[in-house]
Amino acid sequence: MKNLREIKKGVLSLVVLGLIFTSCSKNEDVENSINVVEDTTEVQQSAEIDQIDNILGDLIIDAYEEQEVSETGRGNYTGSIPECVTITLVAQQGYRQVTLDFGSEGCLVNGHVLKGQIIFDYTRDPEAQQIAINYNLVDFYFDNKNVIGSRSILKELSNENGNPQFTHTLDITVIWPNGVQATREGTRVREWVEGFGTGVFSDNVFEITGNWTATFVNGNTHTYEVIIPLRREVICAYFVSGSFDVQRTNFGGIFDYGEGDCDNQATFTFNNGVEIEITLN
């Protein structure tokens, strides 16, 4: 009988251990699933900041070029800023301040509703090889996301490839309607590879390189570095190609915009080789 009792105890212990290991395994699976969802969500939110960066850059460059063409008399200029945007110019000797006002009700720009103001200024010098453009966002909203920041753009008339180039110093905070918040800092270099000098902004193509960090309100910090230049065709609301590396503690991978199609689809490949589809907003 003693041996029988010991056998029963041994079997019971194995069952209990099995349940513990099964429970731990299930908990780990749940925790891993939660982490993947969180990581993917943050990558998605970072892509939304890319959209904001793109359109802010487009608007400032477009307004700046229109102003300069009108002052230098180089010819006609057809911009892409919609009529619902009120543009105000303050001109003093050697100084320009331009305000883009999207109103409190909002203005549709490239498929997105913008509210508030973008105010930028620069010292005008037609002979200068570099121009510093500084801008501030005032009560600015992008599709109901509050965007806070002041940034600088250095325009070079000609880089080593003979193309105009804009170096953006990033310092921007985005607050989503649900309270999620992220801050981006770093540098983006926007090389003007097609369309310069045609007098039409909609045919322009830029290639973007650089590196930056995004810090989320939960303390997660991501680092980003462009691997293949991000191709920005102004007629498309999204990058059409290019990729960048994303790294965070215990998480990382490659975000890829594809091979040239104008669509809202991208992929993210985790460091372990798992690939997921990303739909851009």
C-alpha angles and dihedrals in degrees: 000000000000091000090049091052091049091049091051090049090050093050091047091051091052091050091050092048089048091053091048093050091045091049091048091048092051091046090050090049091051092046091048091049091051091049092050091050091049093047092047092047092053091049088051091050091049089054088054089055087052088058091052092048091050097051095041089053092047093051096049095045091045093050092044093050092047091052094048094047091051092050098045095041092227090151139277122333127202111197131189099228107120122238092247088074114088111215119201125186128201109192125189130160106296093350135092131184120187125190122198108197117193094179130234093275093054138245127237110240120176092333096315130101112234127189133182129024142306112203120188134171139185142174107254117227116154091197097051118110091207130040125190114216118190124189142181132200116226119197086330124177130182112194090333092311112124109230119198126183155097120226143173132226124198112205117203116194091214132009127195089285092053092251130122111256136195121202110200120202104209124219111146139139123204122196117193121212090252091058099259109142134191134178123206126201131171142070134301122188114205113195116195101224103164138024101025113150097011093110091234119100096195094069094057125120125192132188115211129205133164144093135261145159131238119204118195126208090249089063098257112139122197126194120209131195125177112237101176115024112263109240113221114192106185093217089062124070092216139046106271097205144353135084142229137200119244122197134179133153108294091356140073148124148141124298110205127190095196137243105307110301119133100233141115095251126110137154135228119204115197119219089256091060098256110140126203133183118245121203111203121219 
